[in-house]
Amino acid sequence: MINESVFENFPQLESERLIFREIKVSDAADIQFIRSNDQVMSYMERPKHLSKNDSEIFILKKKEAYRNKKGIYWAIIEKSTEEFIGDFAFGNIIKENARAEIGYTLKPQFWGKGYMKETMVSLINFGFNDLKLHSFEADVNPENENSKKALIKMGFKKEAYFRENLFFNGEFFDSEVYSLLERDFIYHKKSTNKL
Ligand SMILES: CC(C)(COP(=O)(O)OP(=O)(O)OC[C@H]1O[C@@H](n2cnc3c(N)ncnc32)[C@H](O)[C@@H]1OP(=O)(O)O)[C@@H](O)C(=O)NCCC(=O)NCCS
């Protein structure tokens, strides 16, 4: 149902200010910076990366998911500085349902510039136009206002509120599920920019 040819050559893409390229093991220091940063991790309910090795293992798992056609994990690069500024993932791709879950981060110094909006517009268009997905899902901590704003801007709709369904670090957390059908997508374009 989905277009599996996307898994033959990694889909490197670009937008006006950004490049979306395949993650590499040599990106481990940037991934560790992001995934050990208090501001980034405050609503993530994921273990912090305590060493570069944690990040290398994380990256290898993302590459394996791509080989298994279960995920696509992009590094986000700022064109003007060539800096690694964040990441964006299609995870848990279920081909029978033509559905993927998204996850994303930006280094805090790159918040408030519209970079996640630009990323979402490009990569969600790729998801619908090229990978031929039918819908996306995002699971969010209800207190993560920046993330919810980014999703709502795209047309994502809140579908569920789960009370204390997530146990992390000795605490139960609430979570919200947002989803986007192709026909909801506000920034739908006919084609995706490829490098
Ligand atoms: C979620 C996250 C990626 C959102 O980043 P962000 O920078 O707030 O999102 P955007 O790129 O959409 O930028 C939006 C802001 O940039 C501003 N902006 C500045 N220049 C802009 C431009 N050229 N175009 C669009 N927006 C622009 C917008 O006005 C908006 O600010 P506002 O929210 O005060 O109105 C970021 O907060 C993050 O990394 N959080 C930690 C990780 C995380 O929680 N991930 C999600 C887990 S579910």
The ligand as an SDF file (V2000), in Angstrom:
LIG
                    3D

 48 50  0  0  0  0  0  0  0  0999 V2000
    8.6950   21.2000   19.5420 C   0  0  0  0  0  0  0  0  0  0  0  0
    9.7490   22.1430   18.9650 C   0  0  0  0  0  0  0  0  0  0  0  0
   10.5120   21.4410   17.8650 C   0  0  0  0  0  0  0  0  0  0  0  0
    9.0270   23.3680   18.4000 C   0  0  0  0  0  0  0  0  0  0  0  0
    9.9910   24.3000   17.9700 O   0  0  0  0  0  0  0  0  0  0  0  0
    9.5410   25.8000   17.5750 P   0  0  0  0  0  0  0  0  0  0  0  0
   10.7440   26.5310   17.1820 O   0  0  0  0  0  0  0  0  0  0  0  0
    8.7070   26.3460   18.6770 O   0  0  0  0  0  0  0  0  0  0  0  0
    8.5610   25.5470   16.3650 O   0  0  0  0  0  0  0  0  0  0  0  0
    8.4490   26.2950   14.9580 P   0  0  0  0  0  0  0  0  0  0  0  0
    9.6000   26.0060   14.1070 O   0  0  0  0  0  0  0  0  0  0  0  0
    7.1150   25.9210   14.4340 O   0  0  0  0  0  0  0  0  0  0  0  0
    8.5330   27.8200   15.3170 O   0  0  0  0  0  0  0  0  0  0  0  0
    7.4070   28.4720   15.7830 C   0  0  0  0  0  0  0  0  0  0  0  0
    7.7590   29.8530   16.2600 C   0  0  0  0  0  0  0  0  0  0  0  0
    8.7060   30.5100   15.4100 O   0  0  0  0  0  0  0  0  0  0  0  0
    8.2290   31.8370   15.0620 C   0  0  0  0  0  0  0  0  0  0  0  0
    8.8260   32.1960   13.7740 N   0  0  0  0  0  0  0  0  0  0  0  0
    9.8930   33.0090   13.6350 C   0  0  0  0  0  0  0  0  0  0  0  0
   10.2470   33.1010   12.3390 N   0  0  0  0  0  0  0  0  0  0  0  0
    9.4040   32.3230   11.6500 C   0  0  0  0  0  0  0  0  0  0  0  0
    9.2770   31.9900   10.2710 C   0  0  0  0  0  0  0  0  0  0  0  0
   10.1120   32.4690    9.3410 N   0  0  0  0  0  0  0  0  0  0  0  0
    8.2930   31.1260    9.9080 N   0  0  0  0  0  0  0  0  0  0  0  0
    7.4470   30.6150   10.8150 C   0  0  0  0  0  0  0  0  0  0  0  0
    7.5330   30.8890   12.1400 N   0  0  0  0  0  0  0  0  0  0  0  0
    8.5050   31.7410   12.5490 C   0  0  0  0  0  0  0  0  0  0  0  0
    6.7320   31.6600   15.0920 C   0  0  0  0  0  0  0  0  0  0  0  0
    6.0810   32.8890   15.2790 O   0  0  0  0  0  0  0  0  0  0  0  0
    6.5100   30.7260   16.2640 C   0  0  0  0  0  0  0  0  0  0  0  0
    6.5590   31.4120   17.4970 O   0  0  0  0  0  0  0  0  0  0  0  0
    5.2880   31.4120   18.4720 P   0  0  0  0  0  0  0  0  0  0  0  0
    5.0710   29.9660   18.8270 O   0  0  0  0  0  0  0  0  0  0  0  0
    5.7340   32.2410   19.6130 O   0  0  0  0  0  0  0  0  0  0  0  0
    4.1750   31.9660   17.6770 O   0  0  0  0  0  0  0  0  0  0  0  0
   10.7430   22.5770   20.0520 C   0  0  0  0  0  0  0  0  0  0  0  0
   10.0550   23.2600   21.0690 O   0  0  0  0  0  0  0  0  0  0  0  0
   11.5120   21.4180   20.6730 C   0  0  0  0  0  0  0  0  0  0  0  0
   12.5260   20.9580   20.1490 O   0  0  0  0  0  0  0  0  0  0  0  0
   11.0680   20.9550   21.8600 N   0  0  0  0  0  0  0  0  0  0  0  0
   11.7250   19.8840   22.5920 C   0  0  0  0  0  0  0  0  0  0  0  0
   11.5350   18.5390   21.9590 C   0  0  0  0  0  0  0  0  0  0  0  0
   10.0730   18.1430   21.9090 C   0  0  0  0  0  0  0  0  0  0  0  0
    9.3190   18.4380   22.8130 O   0  0  0  0  0  0  0  0  0  0  0  0
    9.7080   17.4530   20.8260 N   0  0  0  0  0  0  0  0  0  0  0  0
    8.3600   17.0210   20.5840 C   0  0  0  0  0  0  0  0  0  0  0  0
    8.0150   15.8220   21.3540 C   0  0  0  0  0  0  0  0  0  0  0  0
    6.3180   15.3800   21.0620 S   0  0  0  0  0  0  0  0  0  0  0  0
  1  2  1  0
  2  3  1  0
  2  4  1  0
  2 36  1  0
  4  5  1  0
  5  6  1  0
  6  7  2  0
  6  8  1  0
  6  9  1  0
  9 10  1  0
 10 11  2  0
 10 12  1  0
 10 13  1  0
 13 14  1  0
 14 15  1  0
 15 16  1  0
 15 30  1  0
 16 17  1  0
 17 18  1  0
 17 28  1  0
 18 19  1  0
 18 27  1  0
 19 20  2  0
 20 21  1  0
 21 22  1  0
 21 27  2  0
 22 23  1  0
 22 24  2  0
 24 25  1  0
 25 26  2  0
 26 27  1  0
 28 29  1  0
 28 30  1  0
 30 31  1  0
 31 32  1  0
 32 33  2  0
 32 34  1  0
 32 35  1  0
 36 37  1  0
 36 38  1  0
 38 39  2  0
 38 40  1  0
 40 41  1  0
 41 42  1  0
 42 43  1  0
 43 44  2  0
 43 45  1  0
 45 46  1  0
 46 47  1  0
 47 48  1  0
M  END
$$$$
